[in-house]
């Protein structure tokens, strides 16, 4: 390759190869798809090798492209990391932090912290991707993720960012006018229950209970399945069935009488949310500040 080669060509190829899409890569790099395609073709011509296989529906590296991605990609990441580290010498911490989290943790934990944190740190940007799946933060290039304490991988650094949690089974008064209140979790099989589907496994989320050391997982049925909190709350308030919700999301409705709680003695506290991230030698000042802002310090 000529010594005066523009290294932007390598960056362009690496981005397309990782994203498997010219559209996503162009958006990420802030260039047009045609300009990006021309840049990659220029690199292929200089090398005398085809690096990408292009079809109308997909883009994938050739054998040569895969080798270049595996050998050169990590080195470029090191260069980018060191260049980013130089910006840390500025007076104010700066940079973008990418977080993946479930909807409930994003609402109950992240949102209040961001409201306090961001105004004091105008050079720090935070991108939050809401995802119910157990995302591989290393493969997906996130700085950190949020999971319940019982779901954490052992090879990650974990920081507690929230209190213990409890779930609550609730129904509207109008629903209980037509149906008896369940006395034990097994009674739920006779009720119309508002379900949530887990994208990780494609299955309906089982309702989990515990009492006196006895654990139960009940697979309930019902007319509705939703994948977000707002629609489940709306459905239970409208009397469409029973819902299994994080306690903090329905507590106000219980207190004002719009919802009735059942099976409370079967819903015990469990470990709350933790921020988790790979063991790194050099965490950026921006990331360190953000972790400290999220850290749970108790009441």
QUIWOWO-V894822 format. One record per pair of residues at least 4 apart in sequence whose C-alpha atoms are under 7 Angstrom apart, sorted by the first residue. I is the first residue (numbers start at 1). J is the second residue. D is the distance in whole Angstrom. If there is no record, write none. Layout:
i=(I & I)
j=(J & J)
d=(D & D)
This chain:
i=(1 & 1 & 7 & 8 & 9 & 9 & 9 & 9 & 10 & 11 & 12 & 12 & 12 & 13 & 13 & 14 & 14 & 14 & 15 & 15 & 16 & 16 & 16 & 16 & 17 & 17 & 19 & 19 & 20 & 20 & 20 & 21 & 21 & 21 & 22 & 22 & 23 & 23 & 24 & 25 & 26 & 26 & 26 & 26 & 26 & 27 & 31 & 31 & 32 & 33 & 34 & 35 & 36 & 37 & 38 & 39 & 40 & 41 & 42 & 43 & 44 & 44 & 44 & 44 & 45 & 50 & 51 & 51 & 51 & 51 & 52 & 52 & 52 & 52 & 52 & 53 & 53 & 53 & 53 & 54 & 54 & 54 & 55 & 61 & 61 & 62 & 63 & 64 & 65 & 66 & 67 & 68 & 69 & 72 & 73 & 74 & 75 & 76 & 77 & 78 & 79 & 80 & 81 & 82 & 88 & 88 & 88 & 93 & 93 & 93 & 93 & 94 & 94 & 94 & 95 & 95 & 95 & 95 & 96 & 96 & 96 & 97 & 97 & 97 & 97 & 97 & 98 & 98 & 98 & 98 & 98 & 98 & 99 & 99 & 99 & 99 & 99 & 99 & 99 & 100 & 100 & 100 & 100 & 100 & 100 & 100 & 100 & 101 & 101 & 101 & 101 & 101 & 101 & 101 & 102 & 102 & 102 & 102 & 103 & 103 & 103 & 104 & 105 & 105 & 106 & 106 & 107 & 109 & 109 & 110 & 111 & 112 & 113 & 113 & 113 & 114 & 117 & 118 & 124 & 132 & 132 & 133 & 133 & 134 & 136 & 137 & 137 & 137 & 137 & 138 & 143 & 144 & 144 & 144 & 145 & 145 & 145 & 146 & 146 & 146 & 146 & 147 & 147 & 147 & 147 & 147 & 148 & 148 & 148 & 148 & 148 & 149 & 149 & 149 & 149 & 150 & 156 & 156 & 156 & 156 & 157 & 157 & 157 & 157 & 158 & 158 & 158 & 158 & 159 & 159 & 159 & 159 & 160 & 160 & 160 & 160 & 160 & 161 & 161 & 161 & 161 & 161 & 161 & 162 & 162 & 162 & 162 & 163 & 164 & 164 & 164 & 164 & 165 & 165 & 165 & 165 & 166 & 166 & 166 & 166 & 166 & 166 & 167 & 167 & 167 & 167 & 167 & 168 & 168 & 168 & 168 & 168 & 168 & 168 & 169 & 169 & 169 & 169 & 169 & 169 & 169 & 170 & 170 & 170 & 170 & 170 & 170 & 170 & 171 & 171 & 171 & 171 & 171 & 171 & 171 & 171 & 171 & 172 & 172 & 172 & 172 & 172 & 172 & 172 & 173 & 173 & 173 & 173 & 174 & 175 & 175 & 175 & 176 & 176 & 182 & 182 & 182 & 183 & 183 & 184 & 185 & 186 & 188 & 189 & 189 & 192 & 192 & 192 & 192 & 192 & 193 & 193 & 193 & 193 & 193 & 193 & 194 & 194 & 194 & 194 & 194 & 194 & 194 & 195 & 195 & 195 & 195 & 195 & 195 & 196 & 196 & 196 & 196 & 196 & 197 & 197 & 197 & 197 & 197 & 197 & 197 & 198 & 198 & 198 & 198 & 206 & 206 & 206 & 206 & 207 & 207 & 207 & 207 & 208 & 208 & 208 & 209 & 209 & 209 & 209 & 209 & 210 & 210 & 210 & 210 & 210 & 210 & 211 & 211 & 226 & 226 & 228 & 229 & 230 & 231 & 232 & 232 & 233 & 234 & 235 & 235 & 236 & 236 & 236 & 236 & 237 & 237 & 245 & 247 & 250 & 251 & 252 & 253 & 253 & 253 & 254 & 254 & 254 & 254 & 263 & 283 & 283 & 284 & 285 & 286 & 287 & 288 & 289 & 290 & 291)
j=(46 & 47 & 11 & 12 & 13 & 39 & 40 & 43 & 14 & 15 & 16 & 36 & 40 & 17 & 40 & 18 & 69 & 73 & 19 & 25 & 20 & 21 & 22 & 25 & 60 & 61 & 24 & 25 & 58 & 59 & 60 & 25 & 58 & 59 & 26 & 33 & 27 & 33 & 28 & 29 & 30 & 31 & 32 & 33 & 36 & 31 & 35 & 36 & 36 & 37 & 38 & 39 & 40 & 41 & 42 & 43 & 44 & 45 & 46 & 47 & 48 & 49 & 50 & 51 & 49 & 62 & 61 & 62 & 64 & 65 & 59 & 60 & 61 & 62 & 65 & 59 & 60 & 61 & 62 & 58 & 59 & 60 & 59 & 65 & 66 & 66 & 67 & 68 & 69 & 70 & 71 & 72 & 73 & 76 & 77 & 78 & 79 & 80 & 81 & 82 & 83 & 84 & 85 & 86 & 93 & 94 & 285 & 123 & 124 & 285 & 286 & 123 & 124 & 286 & 123 & 124 & 125 & 286 & 124 & 125 & 126 & 125 & 126 & 127 & 143 & 287 & 126 & 127 & 128 & 142 & 143 & 144 & 127 & 128 & 129 & 142 & 143 & 144 & 145 & 128 & 129 & 130 & 131 & 142 & 144 & 145 & 146 & 105 & 106 & 129 & 130 & 131 & 145 & 146 & 106 & 130 & 131 & 132 & 107 & 130 & 131 & 108 & 109 & 110 & 110 & 111 & 111 & 113 & 162 & 114 & 115 & 116 & 117 & 293 & 294 & 118 & 121 & 122 & 286 & 198 & 199 & 199 & 200 & 200 & 140 & 141 & 142 & 144 & 145 & 142 & 277 & 275 & 276 & 277 & 275 & 276 & 277 & 273 & 274 & 275 & 276 & 151 & 152 & 273 & 274 & 275 & 152 & 271 & 272 & 273 & 274 & 271 & 272 & 273 & 274 & 271 & 276 & 277 & 278 & 279 & 276 & 277 & 278 & 279 & 274 & 275 & 276 & 277 & 274 & 275 & 276 & 295 & 273 & 274 & 275 & 295 & 296 & 273 & 274 & 275 & 294 & 295 & 296 & 272 & 273 & 274 & 296 & 272 & 269 & 270 & 271 & 272 & 269 & 270 & 271 & 272 & 246 & 247 & 267 & 268 & 269 & 270 & 244 & 245 & 246 & 247 & 267 & 244 & 245 & 246 & 247 & 261 & 264 & 267 & 242 & 243 & 244 & 245 & 261 & 262 & 263 & 242 & 243 & 244 & 259 & 260 & 261 & 262 & 175 & 236 & 239 & 241 & 242 & 243 & 259 & 260 & 261 & 176 & 236 & 237 & 239 & 258 & 259 & 260 & 177 & 258 & 259 & 260 & 239 & 179 & 239 & 241 & 180 & 181 & 187 & 188 & 262 & 187 & 263 & 263 & 218 & 218 & 220 & 220 & 221 & 221 & 222 & 223 & 241 & 242 & 220 & 221 & 222 & 241 & 242 & 243 & 222 & 224 & 225 & 232 & 241 & 242 & 243 & 204 & 205 & 222 & 224 & 225 & 226 & 204 & 205 & 225 & 226 & 227 & 202 & 203 & 204 & 205 & 225 & 226 & 227 & 202 & 203 & 204 & 205 & 217 & 218 & 219 & 220 & 217 & 218 & 219 & 244 & 216 & 217 & 218 & 215 & 216 & 217 & 266 & 267 & 214 & 215 & 216 & 266 & 267 & 268 & 215 & 266 & 231 & 232 & 232 & 233 & 234 & 235 & 236 & 243 & 237 & 238 & 239 & 240 & 240 & 241 & 242 & 243 & 258 & 259 & 249 & 251 & 254 & 255 & 256 & 257 & 258 & 259 & 258 & 259 & 260 & 261 & 267 & 287 & 288 & 288 & 289 & 290 & 291 & 292 & 293 & 294 & 295)
d=(6 & 6 & 7 & 6 & 6 & 6 & 6 & 6 & 6 & 6 & 6 & 7 & 6 & 6 & 6 & 6 & 6 & 7 & 6 & 6 & 6 & 6 & 6 & 5 & 6 & 6 & 6 & 6 & 7 & 5 & 6 & 6 & 7 & 6 & 6 & 6 & 6 & 6 & 6 & 6 & 6 & 5 & 6 & 5 & 6 & 7 & 7 & 7 & 6 & 6 & 6 & 6 & 6 & 6 & 6 & 6 & 6 & 6 & 6 & 6 & 6 & 5 & 6 & 6 & 7 & 7 & 6 & 5 & 6 & 4 & 7 & 6 & 4 & 5 & 6 & 6 & 5 & 6 & 6 & 6 & 5 & 7 & 6 & 5 & 5 & 6 & 6 & 6 & 6 & 6 & 6 & 6 & 5 & 6 & 6 & 6 & 6 & 6 & 6 & 6 & 6 & 6 & 6 & 7 & 6 & 7 & 7 & 7 & 7 & 6 & 5 & 5 & 5 & 6 & 7 & 5 & 6 & 7 & 6 & 5 & 6 & 6 & 5 & 6 & 6 & 7 & 6 & 5 & 6 & 5 & 5 & 7 & 6 & 5 & 6 & 6 & 6 & 5 & 5 & 6 & 5 & 6 & 7 & 7 & 7 & 5 & 6 & 6 & 6 & 6 & 5 & 6 & 6 & 5 & 6 & 5 & 5 & 5 & 6 & 6 & 7 & 6 & 5 & 7 & 5 & 6 & 5 & 7 & 7 & 6 & 6 & 7 & 6 & 7 & 6 & 6 & 7 & 6 & 7 & 7 & 7 & 6 & 5 & 7 & 6 & 6 & 5 & 6 & 7 & 6 & 7 & 7 & 6 & 5 & 6 & 5 & 7 & 6 & 6 & 5 & 6 & 6 & 7 & 5 & 6 & 7 & 7 & 7 & 5 & 4 & 6 & 5 & 6 & 6 & 6 & 7 & 6 & 6 & 5 & 6 & 5 & 5 & 6 & 6 & 6 & 6 & 4 & 7 & 5 & 5 & 6 & 7 & 6 & 4 & 6 & 6 & 6 & 6 & 5 & 6 & 5 & 5 & 4 & 6 & 5 & 7 & 5 & 5 & 6 & 6 & 5 & 4 & 5 & 5 & 6 & 5 & 6 & 6 & 6 & 6 & 5 & 6 & 7 & 6 & 5 & 5 & 6 & 6 & 5 & 6 & 5 & 7 & 7 & 7 & 7 & 6 & 5 & 6 & 6 & 6 & 7 & 6 & 5 & 7 & 6 & 5 & 4 & 6 & 6 & 6 & 7 & 6 & 5 & 7 & 5 & 5 & 7 & 7 & 6 & 6 & 5 & 6 & 5 & 6 & 6 & 7 & 6 & 7 & 6 & 6 & 5 & 7 & 6 & 7 & 5 & 6 & 7 & 7 & 7 & 7 & 7 & 7 & 6 & 5 & 7 & 6 & 4 & 7 & 5 & 6 & 6 & 6 & 4 & 5 & 5 & 6 & 6 & 5 & 6 & 7 & 6 & 6 & 5 & 7 & 7 & 7 & 6 & 5 & 6 & 6 & 6 & 5 & 5 & 5 & 6 & 6 & 4 & 6 & 7 & 7 & 6 & 5 & 6 & 6 & 6 & 6 & 6 & 5 & 7 & 6 & 5 & 6 & 7 & 6 & 5 & 6 & 6 & 5 & 6 & 5 & 6 & 5 & 4 & 6 & 5 & 6 & 6 & 7 & 5 & 7 & 6 & 7 & 6 & 6 & 6 & 6 & 7 & 6 & 6 & 7 & 5 & 6 & 6 & 6 & 6 & 7 & 7 & 7 & 6 & 6 & 6 & 6 & 6 & 5 & 5 & 6 & 5 & 6 & 7 & 7 & 6 & 6 & 6 & 6 & 6 & 6 & 6 & 6 & 6 & 6)
